[in-house]
Amino acid sequence: MSSQELASKPTNSVSSGPGTEEQTPQASNSLALQLICGVCVLGFSGYMLSSWHQSLVQHSLAQQAQAETPVVEEAPAMAPVKAQVQPSATQPPMTATTAAIAPEVAPTVPGAVPMVTEPAPTPGITDPATVTTLGQKLYEQIDGSWNSYPTFTSNLVYQVQVQQDGAIAGYNSLNKPAQDHLGETPLAQLTSNSPTVAESSTQPQAKFLVLLMPSGTLEISPWVGK
């Protein structure tokens, strides 16, 4: 082929048709996806590496702390030790005795005990004629000396002892009104005029029941009984 033919022959050139323009955006999108995937893989790998490294550090620290913790061994329980008291060399051991210790009491010499003699009972006057005479004398003494107006509302009852000469040796109040209103009777005054009890106790006596009534009536009767 001559040069003219070659020159006249059309040259095949690469034309940028519509198919070429469509392939260029797809290639760029594929590169972008690859880059994003690469970044994600690198980030995930870095995260996993960091987590693994942190776990190794924590595990190492835990083993180190466990190794440094001292192990305390529990001592076995000691049995209680009973104290043994040794007897002193200077003091002899004491022994307990159950026998009762009787105190030593010096014998005492009994002294002379005074004899108490009871006074002899006063002899009583039992002669009826004498008792009647003494009753009349007692009536005259009380009735002649009873000058106050009675303020009591109950009978005053007394036991009166009269000697053989007619003197009043003593009296006893037999009820509470007689004790409360004794000041309204002449018995205390009449008895004070009689001999002392020591002198009159050895003389025979006659006993009489004396009633002083609120109406002003006086009654005297021989005492019946002891």
PENOR-V662504 format. One line per field, one symbol per residue. ss: DSSP state (2 for helix, 1 for strand, 0 for the rest). phi: phi as a letter, one per 30 degrees, with the letter a starting at -180 (. if undefined). psi: psi as a letter, one per 40 degrees, with the letter a starting at -180 (. if undefined). A space follows every 10 residues. Layout:
ss: ???
phi: ???
psi: ???
This chain:
ss: 0022222200 0000000222 2222222222 2222222222 2222222222 2222222222 2222222200 0000000000 0000000000 0000000000 0000000000 0000000000 0001000222 2222222222 2222200000 0000011111 1110000111 1110022222 0222002222 2200002222 0000111111 1100000111 110000
phi: .ddddddddd ddcdcccddd dddddddddd dddddddddd dddddddddd dddddddddd dddddddddd dccddddddd cddccddddd cddccdccdd cdddcddcdd dddddccddd dddcccdedd dddddddddd ddddcdcddd cdcbdccbcc cbdddjdddl abdcbdeddd cdddcddddd dddddddddd dccdbccbcc cccddjdcbb bedcjd
psi: hidddddehh hhihigaddd dddddddddd dddddddddd dddddddddd dddddddddd dddddddehi hhhhiihhih hhhhhhiide hiihhhiehh hhihhhhihh ihhhhhhiih ihhihehddd dddddddddd ddddegeihh eieihhhihh hhideeihdi ihheiddddd fdeeiedddd ddeiiiddde deiiihiihh hhideeihhh iihha.
